[in-house]
Amino acid sequence: MKSKSYQRKQRHMRVKKSLISNKGLHRLVVFRSNKYIYGQIIDDQSAKTIVAASDLKSKEKNKIERAKIAGQELAKESVKKNVKKVVFDRGGYRFHGRVKAFAQGAREGGLTF
């Protein structure tokens, strides 16, 4: 039996393969740990991170609210760097809970995907 982390990495590679084919668009990647959520916008052509954000410094107690705030912060920084259209990479996680809240926060902040 394969571990859960191995299965998630396999799902992530499967999702990532279809997203990289969108040339010219940057990729918004989400990583979710048990305590925190992290997001970054990556330019796959140059393999560099453009903007990154997390909920490490947030003072909210609810993880979902912290994820939404982190998504909004990421979107504000990316709009400053003139990145408005991205492809959302959920990182092998289901699109619900904190991942969904992060995506909603990013949309509210000005990103389109």
N, C-alpha and C positions, 0 to 999 in steps of 0.2 A: 504494500500500500504506500502510495506516495504522500509526502507531507503536504499540509495545506499551503505552506509558503511556496513549495515547488509548483503546485497546481496553479496558484495565483500568478507566478512568473510565466508559466506556460500560456495562461489566458492573456496576460499582458503582451507577450510577444505576438500572439495571434491578432490581438486588437491593433497593436502598434504597426504591424505589417500592412494592414489596410489603410492606416492613417498616413503613413509616410508617402504614399503614392500621391497625396495632394501637394504637388510642388508649389512653392511660393507661399504657402500658408505655414505659420508657426504652430507649434503643438503645445497645448496647455496640459501638463502632466500633473496628476494628483497622487500623492503618497499618503496613506493613512496608517498611523500607528495606533496603539491602544489609547494613548493619551492625547496625541496631537495630530494635526493634519498639515501637510505641506503642499505647496503648489509652485510650479515654475513654468515659464514659457521658454521653449527651446526652439532654436533655429537649427533644423536637422541638416541643412546644407553645409553650414559651417561648424556644426556640432558644438554650439555655445549656448549658454543660458543667458537670456536677455533680462528677465525679471524673475525674482523669486519672492515668496511670502509664506508665512506660517502663522499659527495661532499661539506661538510660544509666549508672547508678551501680553496676550489678551487677558483681561481681568474678569471676563464673563465666567460663570460657573457651568453653564450649559454648553456641552461640546458642539451641539448643532449651531447655536448662536455664534460661538467662536469661529466655526468653520465659515459661516456666512460672512462675518466681518473680515476674515482672512482673504476670502474671494474678492470682496470689495476693494481691499487694499492692493491686491495684485492687479486688479483691473485699473485702478487709478494710476499706478506706476507704469503700467504698460501703455496707457493712453498718453502719458507724458513722453514716452519713447516712440510714439506714433505707431503702435501696434494695436489695431482695433479688431481685426478678424483673425480668429485662430481655429484650430481643430481641437476638440476636447478629447483627451486621452484619460480614461477613467482608471487606468493602471491595473486592470484585471479585477477591480472591485465592482460589486453591484451598484447600479445607479439609484441609490436610496440613502436616506440618513444624512451623514456628514458629507458624503461625496456630492449628493444632490444639493445640499445647502451651499457648499462651496461653489458649485456651478451657478446657482441662482444669484449668489453674491457677485460673482464675476459678471454675470449678465447685467445686473443692476448697476454695476460700476462702469459699464460702457463697452464691454467686449461682446462680440457677436460670434456665435457658433451654433 
